[in-house]
């Protein structure tokens, strides 16, 4: 089954860098997106916020990059067993210069 999301968004908030018990860096982000899309052949303004997480060396690179516009891709997963709402688990992140 497929579970892949690609999004261009602004990093609205960076959480505090933390580490797993095995020493892997983890960074929680809040991403904001706004664009014009077409739905049923009509223009539609889309605005959304989505929680995201970076695990690994990219967490170190992006920890102080609030307000940067980025292109991210990854998959959606529940935050944890008690919080079933999805977050974006980022596997690839790049600065967007569009």
N, C-alpha and C positions, 0 to 999 in steps of 0.2 A: 504494500500500500504506500501511496505517496504522502509525504508530509514535508513540503518545502515551501518556504515563504521568502520572497525577495521584496525589499522595501527601501525606499529612499526617505530619510527622516532626519530630524534635528535631534541631537542629544539634549533633552530638556533638563535632565538631572543625572548626575553620577553619584552612586552610593559610595560608601567607604570601602576601599579595597580590603578584602578579607582573604583568608587562606583556609583550604580544607585541612583536615587532620594530617593528610599526607604532604602538605606544603604547596598545593596547587593554588595559584591566585584565582580569585573570583570577584567579578565586578557586576553589580546590579545597576541597570540603567532604566530611565524612563525616556521613551522615544515619542516624538510628536510628528505627525504627518498631516499634510494638507495638499490636496490636488484636485484637479477637475478630471472626472471620469465620464464615461458614457454608460447609461443604463437604459435599456429599452429605447435606444436611439435618441435619448435626451441627455443634455448635460447635467451632471450631478456633482456638487461640491462635496468632497470627502474630507473629514477631519477626524483624527483619532489619536489616542494615546495608547501605547502598549508597553507593558513591562518587558524588559529583556535582561539577559544575563550573558556575560562573556566568561568563559572558563579557560585558563591557560595564559600563555605569554601575552596575548592581545589585551588581556585585562590590565596589565602593567602599562601598556602603551596608551590606552584610552582613558585612564583613570582621572585625568584633569582636562578633559576635552569637551566640557559643556558648551553648548551652542554650536558645535561643529555639525555640519550637514554630512551625513554618511549614507552609504549604500550597504545594506546588510543582507545577509541570507542565512537561513538556518531553519530550524524546525520548531513547531509549537508543542509544548508539553505542560502538564499541570505543574504548578509551582511546587507543590508537595502533596502528600496524601490527604492532608486536612484542608488544603486550599486548591480546589479543582480548576479554578479559572486558569486559562492558558497564559504562558509567558513565552516569549521568543528566545530560544536558546541559539545564540549567534555562533555560527561556525566560520563566517567570513565577514570582515568589516573593512571598508575602504572609505577614505575621504571622498566626498562627491564634489566635483568641480563643474557640474553641469551648467 
